[in-house]
């Protein structure tokens, strides 16, 4: 199974949740149009909740570099470890 099929939820207020609309978005590889994921589409209420939570979290995030540092370091490490694979796409 393609690893991207596991990425089928929305991150809302610190949790991975299924979309409430009952609709599915088929994520396609832009290179060859093969399906790489099926994403359960979030409802407007879920989106509103996600934006509200993100807005509140951003206030603390913006004030505290120590919160951002490990996240940025992890992103850099992930990009370095997967750069060859990413370039294949």
N, C-alpha and C positions, 0 to 999 in steps of 0.2 A: 504494500500500500504506500502511496506517495505520502511523504511526511507532512505536506501542506494540507492534506485533508483533515488533519488534527486541528488546524487553525480555523475553526468554523464558528467561533463564538465572538461576542463583543465584550470588551473590557469596560464594565460599568461600575463606578464607585468601588474599585478594588476587587471586583469579582468578575470571573469569566461567566457570562450568561448566554443562554440561547435567545435568539431574537424572538419577539412575541408576534410578529406579523404572519408567521406561517409561510412566508415567501423565502425562496432560496436564490442567492446570487451565485452563478457559476464563474469562479475565477479562472481566467484563461492565461496560458503562457503566451505572451505577445510575440514570441518568436515563431511558434508553430501552431498556435491556437488549440493546443491540447488542454484539457481541463486539469487544473492543479488544485482546486479546492471547491467546496460547496459551502457557502457562508449563509448562515441563518440571519435574515435581515431583522435588525432591531426596529422597534416601534418608535414613534415620535416621543412617547413618554420615556422610553429607555434612553433615547438620545438627549432629551432634556435633563434627565438625571445624570448622565455621564458628563455633560457640559457643566452642570452645576457643581458636581464633585470636583471636576478638573479646575474650575475657576477658583474654588476654595483652596484646593491643594496648591495651586500655583502661587498663591500669596506667600505661603511658608517656603516653598521651593525657591522663590526669587530672593528671599532674604538670607538663605542658608546655603553657602557653597559646600559645606560638609555633606549636606544631603545629596547634592548633585554629583560630587566627585566619584563615588563608587559606581554610580550609574554610567557616567561618561567613560570611566575606565573599563567597565564591562562592555560597553558598545565598541570601544576601540579594540579590545581583545577579541571580541566576536568578529569584527570586520577583518582583523588580521588573520584569524584562524580560518575564515571562510572566503577570503578574497579570491582565491583561485576558482572556487566553486561558483561564486557570484559572477565572475567574469565569463563563465561558460554560458550564462543566460544573457 
